[in-house]
Amino acid sequence: QVQLVESGGGLVQPGGSLRLSCVASGITLDYYNIGWFRQAPREDREGVACISSRDDKTWYADSVKGRFTISRDSARNTVYLQMNNLEPEDTAVYYCATDLIDTTYNSDWYPWTNMALYDFWGLGTQVTVSA
């Protein structure tokens, strides 16, 4: 049974930092691209960042570039999202998701924000940025 479990969310003041974790069981993340998505109240879910286990290429939404960093630990079967200089607009439920890498993968045009690509999703962790 595949499980993705997010953790690390919480309440933080503007300018603060959080590190989210996504721990996988039932699959080996080395064979996947792993994305972080978020959904704010009354908003559509959106892509935040993605990392490929094939070549460690990373992608970021423009709104988080320079503030968020995605990374992975193969030994722990875990992906992280380090979030710095948080803003109230970052308030959302954050989800991780996995896309099995196949022979068609090409990092030059990989549409990482396309949620239909992702096979497994976690239940999310709440991040609230407020004074």
N, C-alpha and C positions, 0 to 999 in steps of 0.2 A: 504494500500500500504506500503510495507516494504522499508525502507530507512536506509542505513548506511552512515553516513557523517563523513569523517575524517577531522581533522584540526590540526594545530600546526606545520606544516612543515615550512621550510624556509631555509635561507642561514646562515650557522654557520661556524666558524673557527674550524680547527682541535683541538680536546681537549674540545670543547664546549659541550653544552647539549641542548636538546629539549625534550618537552613532547608532544606526539601525543595523540589526543583524537578520539574516535570513538563513536558517539552518534547514538543510534538506535531509530527508530520510526516504529510503526506497528508490532513490536514483543517485547517480554520481554526477555531480555538477560539472565535472571535467568534459562531459559530452554535450553541454548546453550553453546557449547564450542566456544570460540572466538579466532580467529587467526589473527596475523599480518603477512603479506607477503610483499615482496618488489621486485621491478623489476628495474634493472639498464639498461641503454641503451645497446642494442644488447646482453642482457643476458636473460636467462629464469627467470621467477618469482620463488622466493624461500621463504620458510617459515622462519620467524624470531622468533616468539614466539607464545605461545598459552596458554589460561587459561580455565579451566573447571569451569562452574558455579555449577556443581554437587558437587565437592569436593575441589575446588580452587587449584587443582594441576596445576602446570605450567611446560612448556617445552620451551627450548631455542635452537636455532642454536648454534653450537660450536663457530661460529665467533662472537657472541654477548654476550656469557655468561660472567657474571661479569661486564658488561657494561650496559646492557638493563634490565629493569624490567617491567613486564606486571602486571597490576592490574585492578580491576573492582570496580565500584560503583553501587550497585544495585539500590539505590534510584534515581540515575541520569540516569540509563539505559545506562551507558557509560563504555567503556574500555579504559585504558590508556597504553601508551608505553613510559616509561621514558628512554631516551637515553642519556647516559653520555659518556664522553671521546670519542666523535665521531671521526671517521677516514674518510679520503676521500673515502675509499672503501664502506662506508655506504651510499654514494650518490645513490639515487634511488627514485622511486615513491613508497610510502608505502600505502598498502591497508589493511583494516580489512575485515574479513569474518566470517560467522557464520555457525555452524554445529549443528543441532538440536540433543540434547542428547536423545538416545533411550535406550531400555532395554539391548542392547548388549554392551553398553559402559563399558569399562574396562580400567582404567587408566594405568594399567601395560603394555598394548600393543597398546594403542590408537595411530593410525598412523597420527598424527596431521599435518604432512607435505603434506599429500595427498590432493591436491586441489580439487579433485573430490568429497570429502566429504562435501564441503562447499556449502550451498544453496544460500546465499546472499552475495553480495560483494559491497563495496563502490567504489567510483570513484577514490579514491587515493589522497594523498597529497605529494607534492614534497619536498624532503629533499636533500639539497646540502651542502656538507662539503668541503670547499675550503678556502685557505688562500687569 
